[in-house]
Amino acid sequence: MKAIVVTGFGGTENLKYKDVEMPVIAENEVLIRVVKTSVNFADIKSRYGQKGATLPFIPGLDAAGFIEKIGSKVSGLVEGQRVIVFPKNGSYAEYVVASDQLVFPIPDELDFKTAAACPIVSFLSYRLLKNIAAMEKGETVLVHSAAGGVGTTAIQVAKILGAKTVIGTVGSRDKMKVAEESGADFVICYEEEDFAPIVNEITNGQGVDIVLDSLSGAVTENSFNCLAPYGRLVHFGNSSGHVGTIKTVDLHASCRNVLGFSLGTTRKLRPHLLKETAEEVFPLLVNNQLKIKVGHEYMLEEAAAAHTLMENRLNKGKILLNVDPNF
């Protein structure tokens, strides 16, 4: 089969489109013929050797396609079924293998484009707000990186869950429209302005109840300057590449919380939680309450160009790789 293989840590020149052996499934696993897969920032970190991968490896976290074969102990799934999956060994390939616990049948109403774009961003956004931050109706939410795949989805999920106000921050002014179109009430370019005082002005000095932070570094630290008493900062990534310092004095007296979450860790240690999330997210997608913005599509062999776009923070919405040109 064809796949994208990372042959060395570093730049996109290490992404090779080549022939590899077909994967073999165990008794509790499923073989999927991939139609589309998505590009996530974690794929870039893996390419640089920051996620513990061993060379050579196939990158990618999620995929949509058809079940080709099921293991002898798999129940509730059938060959030919349309599914999204979190594969065990990368998704930039024509075929992938996944544990049966991480295979989710696609509702008939969803096309492959939406299905391939949704797994990471919709599952993550929903769990961050509903389960980790325990968002309540009427609360105010600050979403950093609001023009990216997770950001544009999280804005919508916050609104669906009853947020009073959603504020987004973006790294460049040309991304502001993307966040606004996703439903953000206010958008701030943090590269040009100090977002904390603006957030405080918007909230009449109260600050926000929830901060979704995938950047880390100075953005994390500055978020405490606009986080309300009893507010929750949910940290789920460090795409800035910098470490943020959290001071204990910023927590106990104000009753504020810092919460960490990793979808990758959850897939490995508590996959059953994602079954629950899928059951809640899919109806939102089917009813068009939640719309996943796909900004860019490439063929599988163009993965290097897709990585370059994301690494330079030029993407607006999700990036998809089309594996099967018939869909």
Beta strands, then each sheet from edge to edge (+ up, - down):
strand 1: 2-6
strand 2: 15-19
strand 3: 29-39
strand 4: 63-70
strand 5: 82-85
strand 6: 95-99
strand 7: 103-105
strand 8: 140-143
strand 9: 165-170
strand 10: 186-189
strand 11: 208-213
strand 12: 227-235
strand 13: 257-260
strand 14: 294-299
strand 15: 318-322
sheet 1: 1+ 2-
sheet 2: 6+ 3- 4+ 5- 7+
sheet 3: 6+ 3- 15+ 14+
sheet 4: 10+ 9+ 8+ 11+ 12+ 13+
end
